[in-house]
Amino acid sequence: MARITSSLDAENSVTVVVVEGTVDAEQILNQVLSFLTGEPTRLVLWDFMQGNLAALSSADLRMIVERAAPYASNRKGGRTALVCARELDFGLCRMFQAFASLQDIPFAIEVYRSPEAARTWLSGTA
């Protein structure tokens, strides 16, 4: 069963979003909108190590960016790290990163293969 959980790493002020199983566009969009319309932290780590994006198309990724764009200014200057183990997920996350850039999303998005590298970048020590 696919699921997405979110928690706050209070020590580092990072919201950690963990994806398990094969998630769909609606699940991702709901999580993103819930986060952006709440009290978003400046730093976010999306962990896809136990999950995957195989059910998403490029059109789904573009739709997520376009639907979230009106709320993106709530995180201006923030950083979002996406961590993927599988090649397909890495490629889809890079595509998401490109769509966000084209939409002028006002926070940085980077894609990593290891949680350690992602956390290093989020902490600004990279």
PyMOL commands that set and color helices and strands:
alter all, ss='L'
color gray80, all
select helices_A, chain A and resi 25-36+58-75+87-102+115-123
alter helices_A, ss='H'
color red, helices_A
select strands_A, chain A and resi 3-9+14-22+43-52+79-83+108-112
alter strands_A, ss='S'
color yellow, strands_A
deselect
rebuild
show_as cartoon
